Amino acid sequence: MHELIPLRGSIDLIERQPSGLARVTDHKTGKVVVKRTQLIGGGKSLQPVLYALAAEKLFAGEAEVASGRLYFCTSAGGFVEHTVTLDDSARAAAVEVAAAVGDALSGPFLPAAPDRRECDLCDFRVVCGPYEERRSSRKPQGQLEPLLALRELP
């Protein structure tokens, strides 16, 4: 199992209370695309958990990171916030993501494997073309099992 995968990103906001509790926020400008109970949304919404874990490392000993959240901060998003508590379930989901991604990166098989109808909404469709979903369906499905298992996570 892979314990460390380098991340690169920008945390939009870290709020720290005088008590030492901290919350990590990623601002979103589009429509709400999360479910109320989701942790990582099948791998589609990793920022609340991964950013919270990154902040936890950055502030070790200085603050306790309690949660990560997405804040849909426009009228298009309805000013909705989606908070994910950094608990055992969130940590377990992050471990599964790290294992699946780490294994895929260390092996010879790292396919594009979009979920059904995901290409319809993707900004990178111009790069892949309109047939990526069809092409990926011809790939060895057994090797996609770790990715498919991630898609089942809340």
C-alpha positions as CSV (number, residue, x, y, z in Angstrom):
1,M,0.0,0.0,0.0
2,H,1.2,3.5,-0.8
3,E,1.3,5.8,2.2
4,L,2.4,9.0,0.5
5,I,1.3,10.5,-2.8
6,P,2.5,14.0,-3.5
7,L,-0.4,16.4,-4.0
8,R,-0.4,19.8,-5.6
9,G,-3.2,22.3,-5.2
10,S,-4.2,25.5,-3.6
11,I,-6.3,25.6,-0.5
12,D,-8.6,28.6,-0.8
13,L,-9.2,29.2,2.9
14,I,-8.2,27.8,6.3
15,E,-10.1,29.1,9.2
16,R,-8.7,28.7,12.7
17,Q,-10.7,29.2,15.9
18,P,-9.0,30.4,19.1
19,S,-9.6,26.9,20.4
20,G,-7.2,25.5,17.8
21,L,-9.9,23.8,15.6
22,A,-9.5,24.5,11.9
23,R,-11.6,24.1,8.8
24,V,-10.4,24.0,5.2
25,T,-12.5,25.5,2.4
26,D,-12.4,25.2,-1.3
27,H,-14.6,27.8,-3.0
28,K,-16.6,26.6,-6.0
29,T,-18.3,28.9,-8.6
30,G,-20.5,26.4,-10.4
31,K,-23.6,24.5,-9.6
32,V,-23.8,22.1,-6.6
33,V,-22.6,18.7,-7.7
34,V,-22.4,16.9,-4.4
35,K,-24.7,14.8,-2.3
36,R,-25.3,15.7,1.3
37,T,-23.7,12.5,2.8
38,Q,-20.8,12.2,0.4
39,L,-17.2,11.9,1.5
40,I,-15.3,11.6,-1.8
41,G,-18.2,11.1,-4.2
42,G,-16.7,8.0,-5.9
43,G,-13.5,9.9,-6.4
44,K,-15.1,12.9,-8.1
45,S,-14.9,15.2,-5.0
46,L,-11.6,14.7,-3.3
47,Q,-10.8,18.2,-2.2
48,P,-12.5,18.4,1.1
49,V,-10.8,15.3,2.4
50,L,-7.4,15.6,0.8
51,Y,-7.1,19.3,1.5
52,A,-8.1,18.7,5.1
53,L,-5.4,16.0,5.4
54,A,-2.8,18.2,3.8
55,A,-3.7,21.0,6.2
56,E,-3.4,18.6,9.1
57,K,0.2,17.8,8.1
58,L,1.0,21.5,7.6
59,F,-0.4,22.5,11.0
60,A,0.6,19.5,13.0
61,G,0.9,20.5,16.6
62,E,-0.6,23.9,16.0
63,A,-4.2,23.2,15.0
64,E,-6.6,20.3,14.8
65,V,-8.3,20.2,11.4
66,A,-11.9,19.2,12.0
67,S,-13.2,19.2,8.4
68,G,-12.9,20.2,4.8
69,R,-15.7,21.8,2.9
70,L,-16.8,22.9,-0.5
71,Y,-18.5,26.3,-0.5
72,F,-20.5,27.0,-3.6
73,C,-20.1,30.8,-3.2
74,T,-22.3,32.1,-6.1
75,S,-25.9,32.3,-6.9
76,A,-25.4,29.5,-9.5
77,G,-24.4,27.3,-6.5
78,G,-27.0,28.7,-4.2
79,F,-24.5,29.6,-1.6
80,V,-24.5,26.0,-0.4
81,E,-21.7,24.5,1.7
82,H,-20.8,20.8,1.8
83,T,-18.8,19.9,4.8
84,V,-16.9,16.6,5.3
85,T,-15.8,15.8,8.8
86,L,-12.2,14.5,9.0
87,D,-13.1,11.3,10.8
88,D,-12.2,7.7,10.4
89,S,-14.5,7.2,7.4
90,A,-13.0,10.2,5.6
91,R,-9.5,8.9,6.4
92,A,-10.3,5.4,5.2
93,A,-11.6,6.8,1.9
94,A,-8.4,8.8,1.5
95,V,-6.4,5.6,2.1
96,E,-8.4,3.8,-0.6
97,V,-7.9,6.6,-3.0
98,A,-4.1,6.7,-2.3
99,A,-3.8,2.9,-2.8
100,A,-5.7,2.9,-6.0
101,V,-3.9,5.9,-7.5
102,G,-0.5,4.7,-6.2
103,D,-1.0,1.2,-7.6
104,A,-2.1,2.6,-11.0
105,L,0.9,5.0,-11.1
106,S,3.4,2.2,-10.3
107,G,2.1,-0.2,-12.9
108,P,1.9,-0.2,-16.7
109,F,-1.8,0.4,-16.8
110,L,-3.1,3.9,-16.2
111,P,-6.1,4.2,-18.5
112,A,-8.6,6.9,-19.1
113,A,-11.8,5.3,-17.8
114,P,-14.6,7.8,-17.7
115,D,-17.8,6.8,-15.9
116,R,-21.0,6.5,-18.0
117,R,-21.9,9.9,-19.5
118,E,-19.1,11.8,-17.7
119,C,-17.5,12.9,-21.0
120,D,-20.7,14.9,-21.8
121,L,-19.8,17.3,-19.0
122,C,-16.0,17.3,-19.2
123,D,-14.0,20.4,-20.1
124,F,-11.3,18.2,-21.6
125,R,-13.5,16.6,-24.2
126,V,-11.8,18.6,-26.9
127,V,-8.5,16.8,-26.0
128,C,-9.9,13.3,-25.8
129,G,-12.5,13.5,-28.4
130,P,-16.1,12.4,-28.3
131,Y,-15.4,8.6,-28.2
132,E,-13.3,8.1,-25.0
133,E,-16.1,6.3,-23.2
134,R,-16.4,3.8,-26.1
135,R,-12.6,3.4,-26.3
136,S,-12.3,2.8,-22.6
137,S,-15.0,0.1,-22.6
138,R,-12.6,-2.0,-24.7
139,K,-9.9,-1.9,-22.1
140,P,-9.2,-4.9,-19.8
141,Q,-12.0,-4.4,-17.3
142,G,-10.3,-6.6,-14.6
143,Q,-7.5,-4.0,-14.3
144,L,-10.1,-1.3,-13.7
145,E,-11.4,-3.0,-10.5
146,P,-9.6,-0.6,-8.0
147,L,-11.1,2.4,-9.9
148,L,-14.5,0.9,-10.0
149,A,-14.3,0.2,-6.3
150,L,-13.5,3.8,-5.6
151,R,-16.6,4.9,-7.5
152,E,-18.7,3.0,-5.0
153,L,-17.4,5.1,-2.1
154,P,-19.8,7.8,-0.8
